[in-house]
Structures are given as C-alpha cells and as structure tokens.
Amino acid sequence: MRISPDNENEIWVGGNRFLTSKDGGKTYRQIETIIVHLMPKPKKLFSLDQHALWIDPANTNHLILGNDHGLYFTYDRGDNWLHMNNLPIGEFYAISVDMATPYNIYGGNQDNAAVKGSSDFEIADGIDDPWEYVFLDIWGGGDGFITLADPTDTDKVYFFSGHSVSLKDMKTGKSKRITPRANPGDPPLRFNWMTPMIISPHDPRTLYYGANKLFKSTNKGTSWTCISPDLSTNLGPERRGNIPYGACTTISESPIKPGLIYIGTDDGNIQVTQD
C-alpha cells in the first residue's frame, strides 16, 4: 500500500488486483485502463498479483508498478501504462525439449504462461521473435508449469495450469482438457498446484498423471484408469486450504524397466510400484 506524497487521501493498494482510493480509503476502484506493451503481446489487462509500487516524490504523476508480469510505468497518474515487457525475468517452473531438428524448447512460467521456441534462435535487430505462447489466460499470463510435446507429433503439446492438463494442437490453436476425474461416488481428487505428469519413455501414447492417486492413460489422455490407492498420508481438513494438500508432486518411470514407477507426495511419502 502506498499513499501519494502530495495527497493524503490518495491511496494505492496492490494485492491480487490493483486498486486506488481518492477519498482516504472510504471507497476504492479497480485500475482498468489502457496498457501499451513495449514488445507485442495479445492481452491488454493488468497481471494479477501486485508486489511493489513506487511513486516519484518529485512528480507524483509518475508511478512504477511491479507485478507478476514485470514493470509498468505511468506518467499521468495511472490513466495510461507502459509495460516494460522486454526484460528477461521470467521464472520457469520446468522446461522440456522435443526431437525436432533444430529442437524446440518448451517451458511454463510463474504467472507468465507456457511458451515454445526454437533452440537455434539468436536475438538480433530485424529478426522476428519465433517464440510463441502455448497457453495464455485472459490476464495475459497464468501459471504454466509442465509443458510437454507429443514425441510422435510436435504440433501436439500437453500444457498445465491450475491443477489441470490440456492437449493443444499448435497448428489449429485448439485445446481440449484431458484431466482425469474421480469415479462416480468417490471422494474428489486432490491435485497439487504443480500437478505432475509424464510421458512413458517406453510408449509415447502412455501417460501417468498424479493426483492423490496415480492415473494411467494408454491413448494420450482420451481416457484414464486409476492404478493406485490414495498415495498420500490423507491428512484431515486442518491441513487443507485453498490449495489442495496430500497429492503427488513428482512421478518417474524407469527408462529400463516399463512399469517401474516412483512417486512422491507433498506430505512426505515416496512409493514405488514394479508392475
């Protein structure tokens, strides 16, 4: 929270959204204004999650905002903003590569979506940036997490955001959600915020997906079979909040022996199956 140096009734508050008050906090309005991106970007909304705000004491029309998408400048007290999105400050949760020549790199960013780009690209004036979004939410970001190309078709990409996985056709731009669901009558599944999934090194059609139980698909996520009991310690509701707890965080299948799978959970379990 910041108070303008020249107006004690002007308050700026950064939380999930960006708010301002002109009457000392009696009423607030959400900042929804014109944003110009220094580098091309399809979305025009502020990022969620504001973290820092500086008000120029010599010119209170000049503010600098820091949020999950980087830095924003205004010189007219917030009516217009310039997004300085040319800074290499993305925080990757995970990266992967495909088998194309040259190979492509895939990665999911903290609140900056999932991206794909060629490994042989070098930044130079006059050369278009070949990197493209695999996933982008309505705020121009979203947590990207794991991003995996189909080994048999690099135009098909699995991407994750917020406890779910989708399969995208990069040629058509269409996506479909393929997240496993609990069987009718069973308790709801619990998914870690960074839900794990792997493609079997023995069969590119086979996927393993971790909730509080382990799921297997043999048709690239079209259908799923639960292949385990609850793998967590299944703690009570006192250990659960708005982010589910007691779920898989990592999965690994042996590259030598099919079906030899290790999993780890966020509440400390490590378990193995050999079949």
Secondary structure as UniProt FT lines:
FT   STRAND          2..3
FT   TURN            5..6
FT   TURN            8..9
FT   STRAND          11..14
FT   STRAND          18..21
FT   TURN            24..25
FT   STRAND          29..30
FT   STRAND          34..37
FT   STRAND          50..55
FT   TURN            57..58
FT   TURN            60..61
FT   STRAND          63..67
FT   TURN            68..69
FT   STRAND          70..74
FT   TURN            77..78
FT   STRAND          80..83
FT   TURN            85..86
FT   STRAND          92..97
FT   STRAND          104..109
FT   TURN            110..111
FT   STRAND          114..118
FT   TURN            119..120
FT   TURN            125..126
FT   STRAND          132..135
FT   TURN            138..139
FT   STRAND          147..150
FT   TURN            151..152
FT   STRAND          153..161
FT   TURN            162..163
FT   STRAND          164..169
FT   TURN            170..172
FT   STRAND          175..177
FT   TURN            184..185
FT   STRAND          197..199
FT   TURN            201..202
FT   TURN            204..205
FT   STRAND          207..210
FT   STRAND          214..217
FT   TURN            220..221
FT   STRAND          225..226
FT   HELIX           237..239
FT   STRAND          248..253
FT   TURN            258..259
FT   STRAND          261..265
FT   TURN            266..267
FT   STRAND          270..273
//
